[in-house]
Amino acid sequence: ASFKRIKEVDDKVQAFLTLDEENARKQAEKLDEALANEDTRGLLFGLPAGIKDNIITNGLRTTCASQLLSNFEPVHNATVMDGLQKAESVTIGKLNMDEFAMGSSNENSGFQTTRNPWNTEYVPGGSSGGAAASVAAGEVSFSLGSDTGGSIRQPASYCGVVGLKPTYGRVSRYGLVAFASSLDQIGPLTQTVEDNALVLGQIAGHSKSDSTSADVSVSDYLSSLTGDVKGMKIAVPKEYLGEGVNEDVKKRVLEALKVLEEQGASWEEVSLPHSQYAVAAYYLLASSEASANLARFDGVRYGVRVENEDNLIDMYKHTRSQGFGDEVKRRIMLGTFALSSGYYDAYYKKAQKVRTLIKQDFDNILKDYDVIIGPTAPTTAFKIGEKVDDPLTMYANDILTIPVNLAGVPAISVPCGFSNGLPVGLQIISRPFEEGTVYRAAHAYE
Ligand code: GLN
């Protein structure tokens, strides 16, 4: 059914970069056979899954939507893939994204631009645009994306699906091609909050292969879906409903708060005073980390190598010049500059200090409140081509998602109505490792 649907719609949506039909069928047949002999089923038994193309999959091409990795076939799986396999889901293929997860619209893919299934003239968001669009278009039951500065939540919001960025350290990053290692997290995109909780349970947990994955026990997220938010205290940052946020988006968020209020929750306005500096700090820190992480793509170790160069340095140079797209080069240059001696204190170190202040803002509020709620993005999806020539406007779009990554806390985007036929997303944030609280609020609202 999944492949049938993909054949029907993916010409228009263009969510997939690679399909794995033969293997998927084999896997499904094996599950069928096993079913005849066993009465236990994995928790994701037979569910078709799409995987963002920066999560490595054994023997299945993994490109990060970069020409530089157009021929890269990993020889082992990311930890999350082992989790899915154990739960008996079936991997359908690999999903489009902005190259190396840098972008908010999928227009930075080195291969194709995924379209928003609600209106194909609009972007699906990014960088997990393929992951969000494939779920919204009914091509797969769920997908895995990655979120460094909003890349699961913003496309979930634009495509009207549920997307969770777990607490930093909740899910192993082993086998996630690193963009900014101190911010990256893998998370599920689904049609419902229940599905999301179910998938997170299968991919969360400590892994010996990732020293930044936390040794904190994994809760039974499904048991959080009580529908009960009586007495829940909600904080609404005034910065999240301020200038720059579209009026319709504000209205939908206020309506959602009313729904939660009617169920016995209460909300108050608060302030995240340092969030105004989040975008600037993020683009320095994320680019700095990216400039180091992407040094490994040199034509020797992975992917494509430019041929017929007569020395090593030219081979490096030309492989990287031809293999990387403009946005990736922009980030590498910015990051290299910010880390260079003489500028380190003025930029990188300063940005780290701002990051601490932002984290303290969240800590302070979450001492007194269970969740923080606001919109996921300041607007609904924009038109393809509208912002592509203006990187700063594109960066500003991440203003409501980025502070969450800098603070390391968990957050979900859940659909909360429409504006002019395009979905609006509600963002619900909570304390570290309290994904259960996030799900409880999201489920009660949904
Ligand atoms: N849009 C942000 C960026 O371009 C976020 C990306 C992400 O979360 N991977 O960096």
Residues whose N, C-alpha, C, O or C-beta is under 5 A from the ligand:
A	BS01	LIG	A101 M102 G103 S104 G126 S127 S146 D147 T148 G149 G150 S151 D398
